[in-house]
Amino acid sequence: MEVLLEGLEAGRVARQLPAPEEGVICLVNNLGGVPPQEMCILVADLMRSKWGPSVKLLIGPGLLCTSLDMNGVSISLLPWSAAMAKLIQEPTAAAAWPAAVVPEFPTPAAIAVRDCFEGVTPSSDEQVKSILDP
């Protein structure tokens, strides 16, 4: 993921485009052959990278523009603006188009950790004890 994003950054600098000040809208496309689990890993890597905090809206990962089951991905970045975010989040008749979401990691479930032996009294069997402890 770092290599892909470094390439995007290098292209922006080479074209002398300004850095998006308010963040980006990111579209993550599966070209057709990448398993869903790997796409989720890729997006998690993106969100943990130094570019993660700048992603204000995320579209995908999804099969948005495929290439005959090609094993690859494409990442598109659009400078964030309130007007563009509003347009991107509008409902569409395209059934396969995923909704743009504000990316966030789920909060871990709160669970009570308890001792599995709590309230258990060990048994005492003299015959078994005599076999185990000669």
N, C-alpha and C positions, 0 to 999 in steps of 0.2 A: 504494500500500500504506500509506503514511504516513497518508493521509486516513482509510482504513478503521480503522486502529489507533487514531488520535486519537479517532475517533468512539466506539470501544469504551471507551477510557479515559474520555472525557467522560461516557458513560453510567454507568460504574462510580462516578465521583465524584458525579454528580447523584443517584444512588440511595444514596449514602453507604455503599457497600460497601467493605470493607477491601481493600487491595491484596494480591494473592497473595504471601505472604512467601517461599514455597519454589519459586515458578514456576508454570507453567501447562501444561495439556495442550491442544494446539491441533488443531482439526479444520478442514481446508481443503477445501471442497466446490465442485465445478464444477457450476453450474446446468444444464449440458448443452451449451452452444454455444462454450465457450472451448477452443481447441486445446491439446493436451497441452504443447506447447512454451511457450505463454504461461502455463500453470499452473505450470510449472517455474520460469519467470522470476519469477512472483509469489511463490512459496515462497522462492526465493533472496533476493528483496528483503526478505521478512519476516525471514529469518534474518540478514541483514546490518543490519537496522534496530536501533534501540535496544531493541526488545522481543525480539530474537532470543535473547539469552542466557537469558531467562526461560522459553523453550519447552523443557520437559524431555522431552515426548513429542509426536510429530507423527503425525497420522492424515491420510492423503491426501498430495498432492492427488488427488481422485478424484471419480467420479460417485456421490455418496452420496445426495443428494436432489435430483433434477433437476426442471426446470420447462419441459417441451416445448422443449428446445433453446434455452433462454434464454441470452443472452450475458452471463454474470455469475458471480459467486462469492459464497460466504458463508464467514465465518470464525467459528468458535465457540471460546470459551476456557473452560476449566474449571480452577478452582484445583487445583494438584497436591497430591496426598497419596499416601503409599505404598500405602494401601488402594485408592484409586481407580486408581492406576497398575496395580496387580495385576489389578484387574477389567477394565480397558481392554485389557490384554495377554493375557487369557485366550483360548484358541481358540474359534472360533464356527462354526456350521454355515452362516452367511450367506456364500455363495461370493464375493460382490462386495465384502465388507467388507475394506478393506486393513488390514494389521497396523500397530499403533502402533510407531513406531521412535524411537530416540533420534536426534535430528537431528545430522548432522555433515557437513562438507564433505569430499569425498574428498581424500586426499593426492595431490599431483601425482606422476606417475610419474617415477622417477629415470632420466634418459637421459644418455648420454655424448655430449657435443657435440664433434665433431671437425671439422677443416678438410677440406672436400670435395676440396681439391686436394692433400691430403697424399699423398705418394708418386707424384704425377703429374709427369712430365717433359714440358715443352712440346716440340712437334715443331719442326723447322726445315726448311722447304722453300724453297729459294732462288728458284724460279720464282714461287711465291705471293708471297714477300717482294718480288720486283721489281715485281709488279703492284700491291701494296698500298702500297709505299713508292717512288714513282717518282723 
